[in-house]
């Protein structure tokens, strides 16, 4: 039962890492940039979900979409104000700008929301299942993660929006000549990215206390997952998330939480030493 509980818990955590890492994948694939405030966007989703549903008393079906919309708006602001101006000038300063955005957001929430952790109530996280000792929400989260990955895959491959997005990925100049607003699709990728992180925050909030710095470590781990899976591979990122979550849960169960980060990140380093482009990534091809 202990192993079963660890596996289910690991899959749930892995889904969260995968959702946030998918955000890294989306922005990297479309614009060759990433948003290093993804962890803060996850925290924003959890905090806004708590604020709308608990403090304001909104029903969850209204509070959750409102929180995700705010996260998407945050992604739009990051892309327009902190990424695009530097990219247009050929500067890599957007790296530090997005890091700074996350720090500013974390501290803004700290002063407005407070530093005390809050409990996010959820029916699915109220009582663990006696047979296997895990919460029902931990059984639902992996399904949500896989469902979101499948929806993204179908959207990119089967819809007009997705095909236009892929056109921007393959050749931005050619996409412009065909009437595709490349800048609009780059902005959309950042909005999707932060909305995915916000969704991860909403899902994980009932299992963890909601506070202003809850996204910091999640963001770091999700970026490690994105690199491990191969930044250019959506399914690779998702599978790497599951693998990372399982490793973390099993190490915590059998060795203790003191060794979790040491062992897991050591394994990540070894994996990248053997596969520098990620487990499912491909080396870039330079055409001459």
C-alpha positions as CSV (number, residue, x, y, z in Angstrom):
1,X,0.0,0.0,0.0
2,X,2.9,2.3,0.8
3,X,4.4,1.9,-2.7
4,X,0.9,2.3,-4.4
5,X,0.3,5.5,-2.5
6,X,3.8,6.8,-3.4
7,X,3.2,6.0,-7.1
8,X,-0.2,7.8,-7.2
9,X,1.2,10.7,-5.3
10,X,4.2,10.9,-7.6
11,X,2.0,10.8,-10.7
12,X,-0.1,13.7,-9.3
13,X,3.0,15.8,-8.6
14,X,4.4,14.8,-11.9
15,X,1.3,16.1,-13.6
16,X,1.7,19.5,-12.0
17,X,5.3,19.7,-13.1
18,X,4.3,18.6,-16.5
19,X,1.6,21.3,-16.8
20,X,4.0,24.1,-15.8
21,X,6.7,22.6,-18.0
22,X,4.3,22.5,-21.0
23,X,4.1,26.3,-20.6
24,X,7.9,26.5,-21.0
25,X,7.5,24.3,-24.1
26,X,4.8,26.4,-25.7
27,X,6.7,29.7,-25.4
28,X,10.0,28.1,-26.4
29,X,8.5,26.5,-29.5
30,X,6.8,29.6,-30.7
31,X,9.3,32.4,-29.8
32,X,12.5,30.6,-28.7
33,X,12.1,32.3,-25.3
34,X,10.8,31.1,-21.9
35,X,9.0,32.7,-19.1
36,X,10.9,32.2,-15.9
37,X,8.0,33.6,-13.8
38,X,6.0,30.4,-14.5
39,X,6.3,29.3,-10.8
40,X,4.8,32.7,-9.8
41,X,2.0,32.2,-12.3
42,X,1.2,28.9,-10.6
43,X,1.1,30.7,-7.2
44,X,-1.1,33.4,-8.7
45,X,-3.6,30.8,-9.9
46,X,-3.8,29.2,-6.4
47,X,-4.1,32.6,-4.6
48,X,-6.7,34.0,-6.9
49,X,-8.7,30.8,-6.8
50,X,-8.7,31.0,-3.0
51,X,-9.5,34.7,-3.1
52,X,-12.4,34.3,-5.5
53,X,-13.9,31.1,-4.0
54,X,-13.2,31.5,-0.3
55,X,-13.0,35.2,0.4
56,X,-15.5,36.4,-2.1
57,X,-17.7,33.3,-2.0
58,X,-17.9,32.7,-5.7
59,X,-18.8,29.2,-6.9
60,X,-15.9,27.2,-8.1
61,X,-17.2,27.0,-11.7
62,X,-16.8,30.8,-11.8
63,X,-13.8,31.3,-9.6
64,X,-11.6,28.9,-11.5
65,X,-12.0,30.4,-15.0
66,X,-11.7,33.9,-13.5
67,X,-8.4,32.9,-11.9
68,X,-7.1,31.4,-15.1
69,X,-8.1,34.5,-17.1
70,X,-6.1,36.6,-14.7
71,X,-3.1,34.3,-15.1
72,X,-3.4,34.5,-18.9
73,X,-3.5,38.3,-18.6
74,X,-0.3,38.2,-16.5
75,X,1.3,36.2,-19.3
76,X,0.3,38.8,-21.8
77,X,1.8,41.6,-19.7
78,X,5.1,39.6,-19.4
79,X,5.4,39.0,-23.1
80,X,4.4,42.5,-24.2
81,X,6.4,44.5,-21.6
82,X,9.3,42.2,-20.5
83,X,10.1,39.9,-23.4
84,X,9.1,41.5,-26.8
85,X,11.0,44.8,-26.3
86,X,14.3,43.0,-25.6
87,X,13.8,40.4,-28.3
88,X,13.2,43.1,-30.9
89,X,16.5,44.7,-29.9
90,X,18.3,41.3,-30.1
91,X,19.0,41.3,-26.4
92,X,18.7,38.4,-24.0
93,X,17.8,40.7,-21.1
94,X,14.3,39.1,-21.2
95,X,15.8,36.3,-19.1
96,X,16.4,38.5,-16.1
97,X,13.2,40.5,-16.8
98,X,11.0,37.5,-16.4
99,X,12.8,36.4,-13.3
100,X,12.3,39.9,-11.9
101,X,8.6,39.7,-12.8
102,X,8.2,36.6,-10.7
103,X,10.0,38.2,-7.8
104,X,7.8,41.3,-8.0
105,X,4.6,39.2,-8.2
106,X,5.6,37.0,-5.3
107,X,6.3,40.1,-3.1
108,X,3.1,41.9,-4.2
109,X,1.1,38.9,-3.2
110,X,3.0,38.6,0.1
111,X,2.0,42.2,1.0
112,X,-1.6,41.9,-0.2
113,X,-2.5,38.3,0.5
114,X,-0.4,37.9,3.6
115,X,2.4,35.5,4.6
116,X,0.2,33.0,6.5
117,X,-0.5,29.8,4.6
118,X,-4.2,29.3,3.8
119,X,-6.1,26.1,3.4
120,X,-7.9,25.7,0.1
121,X,-11.0,23.5,0.8
122,X,-11.9,20.8,-1.7
123,X,-14.3,17.9,-1.5
124,X,-11.9,15.7,-3.4
125,X,-9.1,16.5,-0.9
126,X,-11.2,16.2,2.3
127,X,-10.6,12.5,3.2
128,X,-8.1,10.0,1.8
129,X,-9.3,6.8,0.3
130,X,-8.9,4.2,3.0
131,X,-7.8,1.3,0.7
132,X,-4.7,3.0,-0.8
133,X,-4.3,6.0,1.6
134,X,-4.4,8.8,-1.0
135,X,-6.8,11.6,-1.7
136,X,-9.3,11.3,-4.5
137,X,-7.9,14.5,-6.0
138,X,-4.5,12.8,-6.4
139,X,-6.3,10.2,-8.6
140,X,-7.9,13.0,-10.7
141,X,-4.9,15.2,-11.2
142,X,-2.9,12.8,-13.5
143,X,-6.0,12.4,-15.7
144,X,-6.4,16.2,-15.9
145,X,-2.7,16.5,-16.9
146,X,-3.0,14.0,-19.6
147,X,-6.2,15.5,-20.8
148,X,-4.7,18.9,-21.1
149,X,-1.7,17.6,-23.0
150,X,-4.1,15.7,-25.4
151,X,-6.2,18.9,-26.0
152,X,-3.0,20.9,-26.7
153,X,-1.8,18.3,-29.1
154,X,-5.1,18.2,-31.0
155,X,-5.4,22.0,-31.0
156,X,-1.9,22.4,-32.5
157,X,-2.4,19.7,-35.1
158,X,-6.1,19.9,-36.0
159,X,-7.3,23.5,-35.6
160,X,-6.7,26.6,-37.7
161,X,-5.2,28.4,-34.7
162,X,-2.8,25.5,-34.0
163,X,-1.7,25.3,-37.6
164,X,-1.1,29.1,-37.7
165,X,0.9,28.7,-34.5
166,X,3.0,25.9,-36.0
167,X,3.6,28.1,-39.1
168,X,5.0,30.8,-36.8
169,X,7.2,28.2,-35.2
170,X,8.6,26.9,-38.5
171,X,9.2,30.2,-40.3
172,X,8.0,33.5,-38.8
173,X,8.8,35.6,-41.9
174,X,6.9,33.2,-44.2
175,X,4.0,33.2,-41.7
176,X,3.8,37.0,-41.9
177,X,3.8,36.9,-45.7
178,X,0.8,34.6,-45.5
179,X,-1.1,37.2,-43.4
180,X,-0.5,35.6,-40.0
181,X,0.1,38.0,-37.2
182,X,3.1,36.4,-35.6
183,X,3.2,38.8,-32.7
184,X,-0.3,38.0,-31.8
185,X,0.4,34.3,-31.7
186,X,3.5,34.8,-29.6
187,X,1.4,36.7,-27.1
188,X,-1.1,33.9,-27.2
189,X,1.6,31.3,-26.4
190,X,2.5,33.3,-23.3
191,X,-1.1,33.5,-22.2
192,X,-1.5,29.7,-22.7
193,X,1.7,29.2,-20.8
194,X,0.7,31.1,-17.7
195,X,-2.9,29.7,-17.8
196,X,-1.4,26.2,-17.7
197,X,0.7,27.2,-14.7
198,X,-2.4,28.7,-13.0
199,X,-4.3,25.5,-13.6
200,X,-1.6,23.6,-11.9
201,X,-1.9,26.0,-9.0
202,X,-5.6,25.5,-8.7
203,X,-5.3,21.7,-8.8
204,X,-2.5,21.5,-6.3
205,X,-3.8,24.1,-3.9
206,X,-6.2,21.8,-1.9
207,X,-3.2,19.4,-1.2
208,X,-0.8,22.2,-0.2
209,X,-1.3,25.4,1.8
210,X,-1.7,28.4,-0.4
211,X,1.0,31.1,0.2
212,X,3.0,33.6,-1.7
213,X,6.1,31.5,-2.2
214,X,4.5,28.2,-3.0
215,X,5.4,28.5,-6.7
216,X,9.2,29.1,-6.4
217,X,10.3,25.5,-6.0
218,X,7.6,24.2,-8.4
219,X,8.9,26.6,-11.1
220,X,12.5,25.4,-10.7
221,X,11.4,21.7,-10.8
222,X,9.2,22.3,-13.8
223,X,12.0,24.0,-15.7
224,X,14.2,20.9,-14.9
225,X,11.4,18.7,-16.2
226,X,11.2,20.8,-19.4
227,X,14.9,20.4,-20.0
228,X,14.8,16.7,-19.1
229,X,12.0,15.9,-21.4
230,X,13.4,18.0,-24.3
231,X,12.1,21.6,-24.5
232,X,10.8,21.1,-28.1
233,X,8.8,18.0,-27.3
234,X,5.3,18.4,-25.7
235,X,4.8,14.7,-25.0
236,X,8.4,14.4,-23.8
237,X,7.8,17.2,-21.3
238,X,4.7,15.5,-20.0
239,X,6.4,12.1,-19.7
240,X,9.4,13.7,-18.0
241,X,7.0,15.3,-15.5
242,X,5.6,11.9,-14.6
243,X,9.1,10.4,-14.3
244,X,10.3,13.3,-12.1
245,X,7.2,13.1,-9.9
246,X,7.6,9.3,-9.5
247,X,11.3,9.6,-8.6
248,X,10.6,12.3,-6.1
249,X,7.8,10.4,-4.4
250,X,9.7,7.1,-4.2
251,X,12.8,8.7,-2.9
252,X,10.8,10.6,-0.2
253,X,9.0,7.4,0.8
254,X,12.0,5.1,1.0
255,X,14.9,7.4,1.9
256,X,13.2,10.4,3.5
257,X,12.5,14.0,2.4
258,X,16.1,15.0,3.4
259,X,17.5,13.2,0.5
260,X,14.8,13.9,-2.1
261,X,16.3,17.0,-3.8
262,X,19.8,15.6,-3.6
263,X,19.0,12.2,-5.3
264,X,16.5,13.5,-7.8
265,X,18.5,16.4,-9.1
266,X,21.6,14.2,-9.3
267,X,19.6,11.8,-11.5
268,X,18.5,14.7,-13.6
269,X,22.2,15.8,-14.1
270,X,23.2,12.2,-15.0
271,X,20.3,11.9,-17.5
272,X,21.3,15.2,-19.2
273,X,24.9,14.2,-19.3
274,X,23.9,11.1,-21.3
275,X,21.2,12.9,-23.3
276,X,22.1,16.6,-23.6
277,X,19.0,17.4,-25.7
278,X,16.6,15.8,-23.2
279,X,15.2,12.3,-23.1
280,X,12.8,13.0,-25.9
281,X,14.4,16.0,-27.6
282,X,16.3,16.2,-30.8
283,X,19.6,18.0,-31.6
284,X,19.1,21.2,-33.6
285,X,19.9,20.8,-37.3
286,X,21.9,23.7,-38.8
287,X,21.2,24.1,-42.5
288,X,24.0,25.5,-44.7
